[in-house]
Amino acid sequence: TGKLGLTTLIKPEKRNGQIFTDIDYSPLALGGMTDGVTCRDMAAAYQTFGNGGLYNEPYTYYRVERGDETLLENAPDNEQVISEDTAYVMNRLMQNVVSNSHGTGRSAAFGGWPIYAKTGTTDDNKDVYFAGGTPYYVGACWFGYDHNQEMNSSQTQYARNLWRQSMEVLHSGLEMKNFDKKGTTQEHSY
């Protein structure tokens, strides 16, 4: 619960006479957090699957310059939070979400890029998430209403569509590449 930088997780806490907690198997495995997860935290957590298990705390700017002078600069602070092998296997599994003809995120595919992703929709269509990455970028999109209204069927596509449209622009002019294989995992066809 601490390695992937999820800042909104609550430990046992009393609210209106009830005990709430996110530190349990069900909310952690299924994403049913009490206060939700921010898109920034989700994107930061998902980037570990694309870069060999390294977590980098997100930052708002890379560098601020004035003329030739650098006023502020941030640099990634890599921390190995999952093994390279685990990251590679998760990446390959999540690529099926977009590349498989039955994948729930296939509408996020664009330009032949390798993409790993995870979709998420609550049973009552009140929240829709899409988190995914390419060899260059990672992003997460959430759609829902502040007052927990149900979305119609066309609205449940919004997170995937926004992610794809944003990534298409970001990848314009970039050289096509695949994910770097890291670790000792061997891939075999059967």
Secondary structure, DSSP 8 states (H G I E B T S, - for coil): --TT--TT---SEEETTEEE-S-SHHHHHH---SS---HHHHHHHHGGGTTTTEE----S-SEEEETTEEEEE-----EE-S-HHHHHHHHHHHHHHHHSTT-TTGGG--TT---EEEEEE-TTSSEEEEEEE-SS-EEEEEEE-TT-----TTGGGHHHHHHHHHHHHHHTT---------SS------
